[in-house]
Amino acid sequence: MHARLLAVARRNRTGLRALILSSLACAPVPAASSAQDSTAARDQAASISPYIAAPQISAYVREVYQDRDGNYWFGTNSDGVCRYDGASLTYFSVEQGFAGQAVRGILQDERGAMWFATNGGVSRYESGAFTNFTVAHGLSDNEVWSIMRDRSGAIWVGTHGGVCRFDGESFVPFPLPRVEVDDPTSRFTPKVVFAMLEDQDGNLWFGTDGEGVCKYDGKSFTSYTTRDGLAGNLVRSICGDRRGRIWIGTDGGGVSCYDGSTFRTFTSKDGLSNDRIFEILEDRAGNMWFSTLGAGACRYDGKSFTQFREDSSLIINGRPARGHVQEFFEDQDGVLWLGCSGGLFRFDGTSFVNVTRNGPWPARKQERTPG
């Protein structure tokens, strides 16, 4: 079956169920001298636009990526991946040879091939065709949660069964050391690796489901848990900022910022929307963005927090969206995108605008050239 093309037209469609989004409150928090200072949020004006009565990209957008040619790729939770090329949307799912329906990570390699972490293995898209990698090709598990390309060009994936590295033909397991923790609780299993990062010094960081974070310097491993000051042992995201600090988002403990020697922790008491953090991003202005489970998004400018939170009447197709913000991505033009349980949004500097199959899409400033 050929990939179905969905023209991006500005026309009304009938028979569509209304998608309703009530106003969301933007709640800035006063600056605090330390991350542990308690602050109070104040309700202000709405910060996310109402849904347009048009079909969403998907009911749940998990990943956003822009390739070197300027095409946007949107990973969904149940509809595979779709590509916007400036004129139309093309959807790829298992019917077109894609590995799975849920997309958890997207990247492009030095040759221009696109790689996708899915619930059915890893897919590579090159020259108009998919090549899929599963346990038969060395993966520790077909449930793949994260994907990363290091400075040498090597592809790494975090799976339900641990970390694997691509050797050019197949995946090879890269075992992490097991760690004793005070609280052995995990959502799935400690072998799950939800997040990976290569820092400015070339160290590799791996976020586990219950055993904190593990740093590999090329020779040895160093693990960090709550015993060392980490906010929590269930790690969902890792981000390096321009100052070389490592930000670690946890499921239930908030966010920790590691400066190379100590951890500084931020929680909802300090202004976070809540303490269950999905994704972390530093934008071009140096702001840190945090996505949460069930409480919208939050921006930290180094002094205070601004919350982008839904209220209780957020409705999508008759069901509460609950504000599950899964993804932040900043594109080549500095536009911030947000993927969540309610679809796709982009930030216009003051508010988030819902982007449906009909747009509004950003203008393509110029043709991109491979590089």
N, C-alpha and C positions, 0 to 999 in steps of 0.2 A: 504494500500500500504506500502511495506517495504521501509525503508530509503535506498536511492540509495547510493551505495558505489563507490567512485571514487578513483581507485588505483593511487597512486603517482608514476608514471613511468617516466623515463627519455627518452621519445620517442617524435619524431616530430609528429604533427598532421596537416593534410591537411584541406583545406577549411576554415581555421580560418582567420578572418580579422586581419590585422596587427594592433598592438597596439603601438602607437608611442609616445615617451616621449622625448622631447628635453631637453637639459641641464638646470639645475636649478642653480641659483647663490647663493653662500654662502656669506653672507654679514655681517661680524663682525662690531660691533659698539664700539668705544672707551669708556673707563670707564668714568662715570660721577659722580660728587660729590653728586648730588641729582637726584631723578627720573625726575625732571622737566627740567634738562639740555638737550638742543637740541643737537642731534648728527646726523652725515651723514653716510649713508651706502655706502660701497664700493663693487663693483662687483668682485667676485673671481671665482674660479673653480667650476665646476658642483658638486653638492652634492647628487644627486639622480640618480640611474642608469637608463638606458633606459629600457622600458618595454620589456619583453621577448615575442616572438611570441607564446604565449600559453594562454589558458583560465585563466582569473582572478578568484580568489576565489569568488568574486562578483563584480559588477560594483561599489558598494559603501559599504565599510566596516565601520560600526559604532562603534563596540565594540570588544575588545580583552581580553581574560581571560585565565588563566592557572589554572586547578584544582590541587588538592593535589597529584594526581597520575601522573601529568606532561602532561596531555592532554590539547591541546589548543582548545578554543572555540571562534568562530568568529561570531559576530552578524552583520547581514547585514541590508540594508535598504529596501530590497524587496524580499529576498530569505530565510527568516527565519534565522536559526542558523546552523553552521556546526562545526563539531568536527574533529580535527586531532589527532590520537592516536599514531603517530610515524610510521604508515604504510599506512594508508588510510584516506580519508576524508569521513565523513558521514553527509549528509544534512538532517535537520529536518524542515518541514514547516507545514502548516495547514493540508496538506494531511496525515501527520503522527501524527496528534493530537496536534500540536503546536498552541499556542494561536493566534499568529499574524505573519505577514511577516516582519515587521520592529522591530528590536531589539535595545532597548535603554539602557539596563543595564544587567549585568551578575554577579552573585555571587554564592558561595557555602556555605551551612550551616554546622553546627557542625556535622551533621549526614552524610554529604557527598552528600546531594541532591543539584542539580543545580537549581537556580532560574533565571528567565528571565523577564525583563520588556519589554513589547511589545505594539504595537498599538492596540492589541485586548485583553488586560488584562495581568495577570501574569501567567506564566507557571512554574510549578515545575517538574523537571525530576528526577525520583527516581526508582530504580529497573527496568529500561528499559521502563518505562511508564510515560506519562505526566498527571499531574493534573492541570487544568486551573481554575483561579479565575477571576471573572468579577464583575460587579455591583451587580449581584445576590448573590455574596459572600461577599458583604460589601464594595467593591471598590467605591470610589467617582466618578470615571469615568474609562472607559475601555482604554482610552489613557494614558498609563503609561510612564513617562519620566525618572524616576530615581529610583534606588533601593539601599538599604543600610542594613547591618547587624551591630547592635551595640554590645558593649562588653558583654552584657548579652545574646546575641544570637538572640534577637528580630529582625524581618524583618520589615523594613520601606519602603514605596514606595511613590514617588511623582507623582501625576496624574494631569490630566487636571482640576480636580475639587478639588485639595488639597492633603494633606498628610493623609496616612492611616498606621496603625500598625497591624501586623498579631498577633492574639492572640493564635495561635496554630490550629485554625479551620477555622476562617474567618478573614476578615479585618475590622478594626474599625476606623472610621474617627478620625483624630487628628487635630482639627481646629486651624489655626494660626490667630493671631489678624490682623485685617485690619489696614492699615497705610495710613495716608494722605501724599502725595508726591507733590513736586513742579511741576513735569512733570508727569501727570498720564498716559502717553503713555505706552502701552504694545503690544507685538506681538500677543498674544492670549487673555489672561485674567490674572489678578493678582493672581488668585487662582492656576495657573500652577506653579508647583515646579520642576524646571529643575535639581537641584543639592542638595545633602545632605551630611553632614559630621558629624562624632563624633570626637571631638578634644581630646587632651591628658588629659584634665580635665574631660571628660565625658559630656561636653556640646554638644548639638545637634544644627547644623546649617542648615538652609533651605534657598535656593536661589529661589526667586520668579520672576515672569514675570511682573515686573513693580513696585514692592514695596520693592526693595532692599533685604537685608538678615535679617533673624530672628534667634536669638539665644535663645535656651531653656536650662536652667540650672537645670531642674528637678522640679522647683517650679514656675518660672516666665519667661516671654518672654522679650527680648530686641531686638528692631528693629533698623537697621542701613540703612540709605538712603544717597542720595547725600547731604542732609542737614548736615550729620555727617562726610562728607568727602569721602564717598564711590564714586568710579569712575562713577558708573551708577546704575540705579535702575532695569535694565533688566539683571538679573544674570543668567549666563549659567553654571558656574563651581565654585567649592569650593575645596581647597586643604590645608591640614595642613602640615607644614614642620617640620623637626627634632628639630628646635628651638622653636616650639610651636606657630609660626606665622600662621595666616590664610590668604591664598591668594584667592582672589575673582575675577573671570573673568566675564566681562560684555559684553553685545552686543552693542558696539558702544562707550563705555567709557574707554576701556583699562582694566588694571588690578590694583587692590588695594591690598596692603599688610598691614594687621592689626596686630600690635604688642601687643595688649591688651589695648591700650589707644588711639593710633592715626592711621590714614590711610596714607600710602604712595602710590601714584598712578604713574603707568608707562603707557605711551601711545606710539603711533607710533613716536612721536617727540623724545622719549628717546631710540628708537631702536626696538620696537615691529614691527612685520611684518604688522599688522594693529590693529585696536582697537576693532574688533569683535572676542571675544575669546570663543572658544568652550570647550576646555579641558586644565587642568593644571596638571602637574606631577612633583614631585621631584624624581630624580634618586638617585642611591646609592652614587654617588659622590657629591651629594648636589646641582647639577644643577637643575634649574627650567625650564621646557619645557611648551610652550604655543602653542596650535593649534588654527588656525584662520579660519574664513570664507572667502575664496577667496584669501588668501595670504600665503599659505604654513604654515610653522612652525617656531618657534623661541626658542632659548636656551639662558638662562641667568645664568652666572656663579657667580653672586654676584657683578661683576664689569662691565661687558659689555655683549652685546647681539650678538648672531650669528643668522642670518636669513637663512632659507632653503626655498627658494621661487621659484615657477615655473615661466617660461617666457610665453609670449603670445601664443607660438606655441604648448603648451601642448595639445595633441590630443588623445582621447580615442574613438575608433570606430567612428571617424569622428566628434566628438563633443568635445568642450573645457571642460577639467576637472575642471578648475578654482581653483584648489588648495584647495578645501574644506577639511581641515584636521580635522577629527572628534574625533580621539582617540589616546592617548598614553598609553602604558602598558609596565611595566618592568617585565620580567618573573623571574623564580626561579634561573636562571643562570646569571641574570643581563643584558640580551639582551633586548633592547628597540624595541618595535613594534609600528607601526603607521598605523592607519586605515583612509582611506580617500575616496574621490569621485572617485579616480582612482584605488582602490583596496587595497592591503595589502603590507606593507613594513616592513623590519627590519633593524636596524642600526648596522653597523659593526665597529663603532667607529669613522669613518670618513665620511661615506656616507650611504644613505638609499638604500637598495637593494629590488627590486620588487620581492615579493613571489607570484607565481602563483599556480595553482593546481598541477603543476609539480615540485614545489619547486623554489629555493633551500631551503630546510628545515634544521633547526639546528639539529645536532646530539644529540640523547638522551644520556646524560652522564651516567645515571644509572637508574634503576627502582626506582620509588618513592614508598614510603610506606605511608598509611593513617596516618594522625596525625593532 
